[in-house]
């Protein structure tokens, strides 16, 4: 990946779909973006990232899925929407 540019990662709260817990994850680098999810680790959308970079992001999701899931469980969408910490 481009070492000089910082990648920002954000994630949703835990969503349950078909009895499976899912977290949507977004990566941003300037105007570039990629969107994926865990537990699949699959990058579903991408613009500006190379194929190699999206593979690296996918690997990152798979390797850090447990940690991301734990953090996502603490996300309270209503509280965040209202601007409270």
Buried (B, 14 or more C-beta within 10 A) or exposed (E): EEEEEEBEBEBBBBEEEEEEEBBBBBBBBEEBBBBBBBBBBEBEEBEEBEEEBBEBBBEBBBEBBEEBBEBBEEBEEEEEEEEEE
